[in-house]
Amino acid sequence: MPGADRAQVVASLRAHIARVAPVRTLPLGLPTGVPALQGATGGWARPGISLIHGPPGSGRLAAVVPALRRLTGAGRRVALVDAAGWLHPPGLDGVLLDNLILVRPGATRIAWAAEQLCRCGVLPLVVVLDPPELGRGGRRIQAAAEEGNTAVVVVSELAQRRLPARLRLASQRGPDGQPGLVVERGARGRPGRWLRVAPPDHPPTPAP
């Protein structure tokens, strides 16, 4: 794509998001909606990147759904960058789809798409699903998140060791088979605790 055309597309995207998602201030540290996780971490890094890594079927996305549910229900727009094209949005329990922006940019443009969404400054949360190794793209996403005051949650099979994530979580199922997370970095206390993802009275969203 020529430089002038790309700049025009980016400007158009930012203008559209600004129209449909007017700026409203949220506190630093985006609430997770998961009691154990909130208590252990203080919320999704905002601005900044949080990482959830683990194998498919471990309930990786379940940890993000409560924040998506709360924000979209409050009239806030959120974005999901779907790298592999596997997401079925109606399966996101309680998420108001009218306020969900789903982007499928193709495998080579994931970091670029996430960067533009973060930088627009009106999206409190951008979720990046199953990207390849982000490498330097992760640092660009981090800079864009700081510029736009955005929380970015990367959900990945890979540990993404080069990703500058302030919060790192490993997705694992507990002894009872329920999805949970092990805090590797970003805990208020001692890392290494296993945390339940979904409250007992709210069934977890089916795991990817």
N, C-alpha and C positions, 0 to 999 in steps of 0.2 A: 504494500500500500504506500503510495507516495506520501512524503512528509506533510504536504498541505492538506491532502485528503484525510490523513490520520488526525491531524489537529482539528479539522472540522468535525469529524466523528466524535472526538473526545469532548469538544466544546458543546456539541449537540446533546450528548449523553448527560453532561453535568447540568445543562440548562433544564433538561427533562426531569432529572431527579430533583432539582431544586423546586420545580413546580409541584411535583406530586408528593414531596416529602419536606415540608417547611422545617426549618431549623428549630429544635427545642433542646434546651440544655438538660443533660443528664449528669448525675454525680460521677466522679471518677471511681473506677472499679465497678464494672458493669455487673449487677447482681446475677448470679447463676440460676437462682430458683431451686437449687438443690441444697437442702439445709446442711448436710455434712460437708459438701464441697465449699459452700459459702463460708462456713466457720473455719475451715482449714486454710483457705486462700484469700478471703476477702473479695472474691469476685473475679470475673474474666478481666485480664489486663486491658485497661483502657486509659490512654491509648497504648496500643502494643499488640503483641502476638501471644496467643496461647496455643499449645499443641496437645492434641489427643492422638496417641498412636497405638495401634494394635491391630490384630487380625480381623477380617470381616466376621461378623457374627458375635463379636464380643460386646456389642452395645455401645460402640463408639459415639454414635450420633445422639443416643438417648440423653447424654449429659448436656447437650446444647438445646434440645427441644424446649425445656422450660423457659429459657430466655427468649427463644423465638416466639413462644406462646404469649409471654407477658408483653413483649414489645409490640407484636402485631395486634394484639388485643387492645392495646392502648393507642392504636392508630399510628404507630411508628413503622416506617419502611425498613426492611432488612434485606440483605442480599445473600444468595448462595451461588458460589461459583462451582459448578458441577463438572469436574474434570473428566470423569469416566462416563457420564451420561446415565448413571444408574438410578438417580433419585426419582422417586415417585411422590411428588409433593402432597397429594391427598393422604398419604400415609403418615404425615407429620401431625400427630394427634393434637387437636386444639389450636393449631396454627392458622391464623386468618390469612388465607392465600391471596386475598386482594392486596395485602400489604407485603407480599413476598416477591422479590425480584430474583428470578432464576436466570442465570447466565451460563451458557455452554459454549465457551470460546474455542474449543479444540485444544489438544494437548500442548501445542507450542505457545499458546498465548494466555495460559492460566495466570501467570504472575502479572502480566501486563493488565489483564482484566481486573484482577484483585486490586492492583495499584490504583487504577482509575476510580474504582468504586470507593476505595478508602479516601482518596484525596478529595472527592467531591464535597465532603464536609457535612453531609446531612444524614448519613447512615450510621446509627450507633453500633451496628453489628454486621460484619461480613464473615461468612463461613465458607471456607475453601475445602472442598471434598476430594479426597484421594488424588492430590497432585503428584506428579513425578518429583524427584529430588529438586527442590527449589533453588539451591545454590545461591548465587548472587541475587536472584530474584527475591529471595526472602528479605534481604536488606533493603531493597527498594520498597517492598510491601511495608516493612517496619517504618521507613521514612514517611511513606504516604499515610500510614495510620496515625503517626504523630501529627502530621499536617492537618488531617481531617478529624482528629480526636475520635478515632474509631477503634473498637475492639475487633480483633481478627482472631477467629478460631480456626486452626488448620486441623482437619480430621484426616489422618493418613495411616496407611499400612506401614510406612517407613518411619524410622525414628528421626529423620530430618536433622541430623547432627549439626549441620551448618546453619540451621534456622535460629535467628536471634530471639528465641521465645522466652518471655519472662516467666511463664508458667508452663511446665511440661508434665503431662499426665500419661500414664500407661493404662490402657483399657484392659481389664481382666475380669473374668467372672469369679464370684466368690464361691465358697463351699456350698451355698444354697442354690447356685446356678444363676443368681441374679447379677445383672451387670454392675460393675463397679470400676473405680479408678484408683491407681496407686500414684501418689504425688511424688514426682522425681525432683521437681524444682518449683519454688514459689510458695511453699507452705509457710504459714505463720509460725508453726512449731516445727517439730521434727519431721523431715520427709520420710517416705516409705510406708505411710499408713494406707490401708485399703479403705476406700470410702464407698458407701452405697450411692448409686446414681439416682434412683427413683425412690420417692417416699413410699412406704408400704401401702398407702391408700390410693396411690395413683399408678396403674400398671405402666411399666416402661414401654416406650415406643419400640416396635419391632426393630431389631438390630439390622444394620446393613451387612 
